[in-house]
Amino acid sequence: MLLATLFESGVKIEHYMVLATALFVIGVFGVLYRKNAIILLMCIELMLNAVNLLLVAFSTYFGQADGQLFVFFIMVVAAAEATVGLSILVLLYRNTRSTDIRLFNKLKN
Amino acid sequence: MSLDILFYILGGLTIGTALMVVLSKHPVRSVLYLVLTFFLISANYVLMNAQFIAIVNIIVYAGAIMVLFLFVLMLLNLNKENEPKHSPLMTIGAAVAGGGLFLVVVAAMREAILAAPMIDANSEQVGLVENLGKVLFTKYVLPFEVSSILFLAAMVGAVLLAKKEKQTIE
């Protein structure tokens, strides 16, 4: 009921494609622009969420459950990635007292 | 139809908060904007009738992962303004690269030919827990079990990273 009215009310799947692309590009811009490693990890989460949004949109569009399960697995991987990434970041901070990525270009010192 | 307007409002707010994540100077403010972005994305999922994913998105992302980020931010004490100045060349380069990527992907999507949407009586039930659980535990049961091993590996890795530092202190 809701779904049929959504796709017949002028919201096309192309709208969701553009929205997801915009979110992904904002994430890419953040990774290139910011120098703080925590913000970089957050921008990666933003990019993953853009992909999730597009997967759910197409899953609804075609009436298949597979896309939404892929979103579920992406969330699992993102949680694991954030855990390990942040613990590595804490270790790096203990060594350099900073989260500036330009200080991390030498891993061996 | 009002759903049309609702989509535009949600989409605009999502893009606005996502931009604020990147542009705000204060890391804690950035995290809070990211939580807001996740809630707005969840609202988009509800609009698409994917209730299970919407709830999981709030619990996992806005709950667990963002609490982890906030904990690390508080632990590192980055509250003071110590972000170094960006060179204008880097800013222009990042903006050009991002804008170029957006234009290329949108131009490629305009050429895409999509099949018609499949909306029938069954497609309303796709995003509900019952249907997703059935597919998850029949078709995708092996990836589901493998993901538990991934979690175990991540947990062991995080513990190991934390423990290593402790030994060097002693």
Interface residues (C-beta under 8 A of the other chain):
Chain A: M1 L2 L3 A4 T5 L6 F7 E8 S9 G10 V11 I13 E14 H15 M17 V18 L19 T21 A22 L23 F24 V25 I26 G27 V28 F29 G30 L32 Y33 R34 K35 N36 I38 I39 L41 M42 C43 E45 L46 N49 N52 L53 V56 A57 S59 T60 Y61 F62 G63 Q64 A65 D66 Q68 L69 V71 F72 F73 M75 V76 V77 A78 A79 A80 E81 A82 T83 V84 L86 S87 I88 L89 V90 L91 Y93 R94 S98 T99 D100
Chain B: M1 S2 L3 D4 F7 G11 T14 I15 A18 L19 V21 V22 P27 S30 V31 L34 T37 F38 I41 N44 Y45 L47 M48 N49 A50 F52 I53 V56 N57 V60 Y61 A64 I65 L68 F69 V72 L73 L75 L76 L78 N82 E83 P84 H86 M90 T91 G93 A94 A95 A97 G98 G99 L101 F102 V105 V106 M109 L114 A115 P117 M118 I119 D120 N122 S123 E124 V126 G127 N131 L132 V135 L136 K139 Y140 P143 S147 L150 F151 A153 A154 M155 G157 A158 L161 A162 K164 E165
